[in-house]
Amino acid sequence: QYMRAKIVKWGYKIWKLCDSSSAYTLSLDVYTGASETKLELGLAHAVVMKLMGSHLEKNHVVVMDNYFTSVPLFMELLERSTYACGTVRANRKYLPEQFRTKQDLVPGKSKFWQSGNLVATLWQDKQVVRILSSCCEPQGPDTVTRRRRNQNTTSLPCPPAVKMYSQYM
């Protein structure tokens, strides 16, 4: 597989579902290239649903990066009694227009949009962090500690979804 963003451009692509507390591999799939069948909701959606197969309907929480995160995937997981949390790309479909545009926030501030269980959150750290979650409240008492250039530390408020993502990813 050719992966232009990697230092070593050619290699094997392996999708893995791992337990976050033990790093034990629960399921894996070796990517062998494009399939003959048309994937209606995309490769990332198909990969997550395949890896989660025997773990659905058990109220688990799956945490993923922005390659996999999408509104249709999170909705299907919710229908299958599985919760999700992950960073999300600004240009994904079905997200609020304000979520996509550049926001001027001070560090520690956040904005959120909620529809049912889905919460789209913008949080300002050093850069804007975009999170989609179906398992976290939009706001909470969580904080993160950041060290500044002068070696002083500051405590920034952060949304529960950011805290969960940082802990389990």
C-alpha positions as CSV (number, residue, x, y, z in Angstrom):
1,Q,0.0,0.0,0.0
2,Y,1.3,3.5,-0.9
3,M,0.9,6.0,2.0
4,R,2.1,9.4,1.0
5,A,1.9,10.9,4.5
6,K,4.2,8.3,6.0
7,I,8.0,8.5,6.2
8,V,8.2,5.0,4.8
9,K,5.9,5.4,1.7
10,W,5.2,1.7,1.0
11,G,4.0,-0.8,3.5
12,Y,1.1,-2.9,4.9
13,K,-2.0,-1.2,6.2
14,I,-3.6,-3.1,9.1
15,W,-6.8,-1.9,10.8
16,K,-6.9,-2.9,14.5
17,L,-9.5,-2.7,17.3
18,C,-7.7,-2.6,20.6
19,D,-8.7,-2.6,24.3
20,S,-7.6,0.8,25.6
21,S,-6.6,-0.4,29.1
22,S,-4.5,-3.4,28.1
23,A,-3.6,-2.6,24.4
24,Y,-4.8,-6.1,23.6
25,T,-5.8,-6.5,20.0
26,L,-9.5,-7.6,19.9
27,S,-9.8,-7.7,16.1
28,L,-7.7,-6.9,13.1
29,D,-8.0,-6.7,9.3
30,V,-5.2,-6.5,6.7
31,Y,-6.1,-4.0,4.0
32,T,-5.7,-5.7,0.6
33,G,-6.8,-2.8,-1.6
34,A,-10.1,-1.6,-3.0
35,S,-12.9,-4.2,-3.1
36,E,-15.0,-5.2,-6.0
37,T,-18.2,-4.2,-4.2
38,K,-19.2,-0.5,-3.9
39,L,-19.0,0.7,-0.3
40,E,-22.1,2.8,0.2
41,L,-20.9,4.7,3.2
42,G,-17.1,4.6,2.5
43,L,-14.1,2.5,3.5
44,A,-13.7,4.0,7.0
45,H,-17.4,3.2,7.9
46,A,-17.0,-0.4,6.6
47,V,-13.8,-1.0,8.5
48,V,-15.3,0.1,11.8
49,M,-18.4,-1.9,11.4
50,K,-16.4,-5.0,10.4
51,L,-14.0,-4.7,13.4
52,M,-16.8,-4.0,15.9
53,G,-18.9,-6.9,14.6
54,S,-19.0,-9.1,17.7
55,H,-18.7,-6.1,20.1
56,L,-21.9,-4.3,19.0
57,E,-25.1,-4.3,21.1
58,K,-23.0,-4.3,24.4
59,N,-23.0,-0.6,25.3
60,H,-19.2,-0.3,24.6
61,V,-17.6,3.0,23.8
62,V,-15.3,3.1,20.8
63,V,-12.7,5.9,20.4
64,M,-11.3,6.7,17.0
65,D,-9.3,9.3,15.1
66,N,-10.6,11.7,12.5
67,Y,-10.1,9.3,9.5
68,F,-13.0,7.1,10.8
69,T,-15.2,9.7,12.6
70,S,-18.5,10.6,10.8
71,V,-22.1,11.4,11.7
72,P,-23.5,8.4,9.7
73,L,-21.1,6.0,11.5
74,F,-21.9,7.4,14.9
75,M,-25.7,7.2,14.2
76,E,-25.4,3.5,13.1
77,L,-23.3,2.7,16.2
78,L,-25.9,4.3,18.4
79,E,-28.6,2.2,16.7
80,R,-26.5,-0.8,17.6
81,S,-26.2,0.2,21.3
82,T,-22.6,1.2,20.9
83,Y,-21.2,4.7,21.8
84,A,-18.4,6.6,20.1
85,C,-16.0,9.5,20.5
86,G,-13.5,10.8,18.1
87,T,-11.8,13.8,16.6
88,V,-13.5,14.9,13.4
89,R,-12.4,16.7,10.2
90,A,-14.0,20.1,9.7
91,N,-15.2,19.2,6.2
92,R,-17.3,16.2,7.1
93,K,-20.9,16.1,5.9
94,Y,-23.8,16.7,8.3
95,L,-21.9,18.9,10.7
96,P,-23.2,22.4,11.6
97,E,-21.9,25.1,9.2
98,Q,-20.5,27.1,12.2
99,F,-18.5,24.0,13.1
100,R,-16.7,24.1,9.8
101,T,-15.7,27.8,9.8
102,K,-12.7,29.3,11.5
103,Q,-13.5,30.3,15.1
104,D,-11.8,32.9,17.3
105,L,-11.7,31.3,20.8
106,V,-9.4,31.9,23.7
107,P,-7.6,28.8,25.0
108,G,-9.9,26.7,27.2
109,K,-13.1,28.0,25.7
110,S,-15.4,25.7,23.8
111,K,-18.6,25.7,21.6
112,F,-20.9,22.8,21.1
113,W,-23.9,21.8,19.0
114,Q,-26.1,18.9,20.1
115,S,-28.7,16.8,18.3
116,G,-30.0,14.0,20.4
117,N,-27.1,12.0,21.7
118,L,-24.6,13.5,19.2
119,V,-22.5,16.4,20.4
120,A,-20.1,18.2,18.1
121,T,-17.6,20.2,20.1
122,L,-15.0,22.9,19.2
123,W,-12.4,23.4,21.9
124,Q,-9.5,25.8,21.8
125,D,-6.2,24.4,23.0
126,K,-3.1,25.6,21.2
127,Q,-5.1,24.9,18.1
128,V,-8.8,24.2,17.6
129,V,-9.8,20.7,18.5
130,R,-13.0,19.2,16.8
131,I,-14.6,16.3,18.6
132,L,-17.8,14.3,17.8
133,S,-19.3,12.2,20.6
134,S,-22.3,10.2,21.4
135,C,-21.4,9.3,24.9
136,C,-20.4,12.6,26.6
137,E,-22.1,15.6,28.0
138,P,-21.3,18.8,26.2
139,Q,-19.9,20.6,29.3
140,G,-18.3,19.4,32.5
141,P,-15.8,20.2,35.3
142,D,-12.8,18.7,33.5
143,T,-9.5,20.5,33.1
144,V,-6.1,19.9,31.5
145,T,-2.7,21.2,32.6
146,R,-0.6,23.0,30.0
147,R,3.0,24.2,30.3
148,R,3.8,27.5,28.7
149,R,7.2,28.7,27.3
150,N,8.2,30.3,30.6
151,Q,7.7,26.9,32.3
152,N,4.6,28.0,34.2
153,T,1.7,25.7,34.2
154,T,-1.9,26.7,33.7
155,S,-5.1,24.7,34.1
156,L,-7.5,25.0,31.1
157,P,-11.2,23.9,31.3
158,C,-11.9,21.2,28.7
159,P,-15.1,19.4,27.5
160,P,-15.6,15.8,28.8
161,A,-15.3,14.4,25.2
162,V,-11.7,15.9,24.9
163,K,-10.8,14.4,28.3
164,M,-12.2,11.0,27.2
165,Y,-10.4,11.1,23.8
166,S,-7.1,12.0,25.4
167,Q,-7.4,9.2,28.0
168,Y,-8.4,6.3,25.8
169,M,-6.8,7.1,22.4
